[in-house]
Amino acid sequence: MSTGVPLASGKSEIFEIVLQFMPDWVQIPVLVLVILLVVGSWVFKIKRKIDRRRAARQAQAVPTAQPGHRHGQGRSADHLGPYAPQQQAQPQPAQPSGADFLGAYAPQQPQGNTPA
């Protein structure tokens, strides 16, 4: 069932109108450039796809997180890598801290005899 109306897209119609206004000696190079751009984009896409597949095949094992570290630590902007301060050989005693630690401002506990 054909109506005789070409089913061209808006882009192709605009392209044809622009070509009609150009002289004949310019139309051929413009068409060649457009074809080269289209074919070049296809080649570039195929090359990227091949590169991605090669990279996926040659990928090294991702280092796992060290014990005691959160999952994914070492990948963010806060990760210092080799610039991180070295850990001390002797662990220091844990000092209480945080929002609930009052330190010197804690109420004094009465010493000695306390009524039970």
ZIMO-V399004 format. One record per residue. RES is the residue in one letter. SS is DSSP state (@ for helix, = for strand, . for the rest). NEAR is the number of other ideal C-beta (glycine too) atoms within 8 Angstrom. Layout:
res->RES ss->SS near->NEAR
res->RES ss->SS near->NEAR
This chain:
res->M ss->. near->2
res->S ss->. near->3
res->T ss->. near->4
res->G ss->. near->3
res->V ss->. near->4
res->P ss->. near->3
res->L ss->. near->3
res->A ss->. near->6
res->S ss->. near->5
res->G ss->@ near->5
res->K ss->@ near->6
res->S ss->@ near->8
res->E ss->@ near->9
res->I ss->@ near->8
res->F ss->@ near->9
res->E ss->@ near->9
res->I ss->@ near->8
res->V ss->@ near->8
res->L ss->@ near->10
res->Q ss->@ near->6
res->F ss->@ near->5
res->M ss->. near->9
res->P ss->. near->5
res->D ss->@ near->6
res->W ss->@ near->6
res->V ss->@ near->8
res->Q ss->@ near->10
res->I ss->@ near->8
res->P ss->@ near->8
res->V ss->@ near->10
res->L ss->@ near->9
res->V ss->@ near->8
res->L ss->@ near->8
res->V ss->@ near->9
res->I ss->@ near->8
res->L ss->@ near->8
res->L ss->@ near->8
res->V ss->@ near->8
res->V ss->@ near->8
res->G ss->@ near->8
res->S ss->@ near->8
res->W ss->@ near->8
res->V ss->@ near->8
res->F ss->@ near->8
res->K ss->@ near->8
res->I ss->@ near->8
res->K ss->@ near->8
res->R ss->@ near->8
res->K ss->@ near->8
res->I ss->@ near->8
res->D ss->@ near->8
res->R ss->@ near->8
res->R ss->@ near->8
res->R ss->@ near->8
res->A ss->@ near->8
res->A ss->@ near->7
res->R ss->@ near->6
res->Q ss->. near->6
res->A ss->. near->6
res->Q ss->. near->4
res->A ss->. near->4
res->V ss->. near->4
res->P ss->. near->4
res->T ss->. near->4
res->A ss->. near->9
res->Q ss->. near->5
res->P ss->. near->4
res->G ss->. near->3
res->H ss->. near->8
res->R ss->. near->5
res->H ss->. near->5
res->G ss->. near->7
res->Q ss->. near->9
res->G ss->. near->9
res->R ss->. near->5
res->S ss->. near->7
res->A ss->. near->3
res->D ss->. near->4
res->H ss->. near->8
res->L ss->. near->6
res->G ss->@ near->6
res->P ss->@ near->4
res->Y ss->@ near->4
res->A ss->. near->6
res->P ss->. near->3
res->Q ss->. near->4
res->Q ss->. near->4
res->Q ss->. near->6
res->A ss->. near->3
res->Q ss->. near->4
res->P ss->. near->4
res->Q ss->. near->6
res->P ss->. near->4
res->A ss->. near->4
res->Q ss->. near->5
res->P ss->. near->5
res->S ss->. near->4
res->G ss->. near->5
res->A ss->. near->3
res->D ss->. near->4
res->F ss->. near->7
res->L ss->. near->6
res->G ss->@ near->5
res->A ss->@ near->4
res->Y ss->@ near->4
res->A ss->. near->6
res->P ss->. near->3
res->Q ss->. near->4
res->Q ss->. near->4
res->P ss->. near->5
res->Q ss->. near->3
res->G ss->. near->4
res->N ss->. near->3
res->T ss->. near->5
res->P ss->. near->3
res->A ss->. near->2
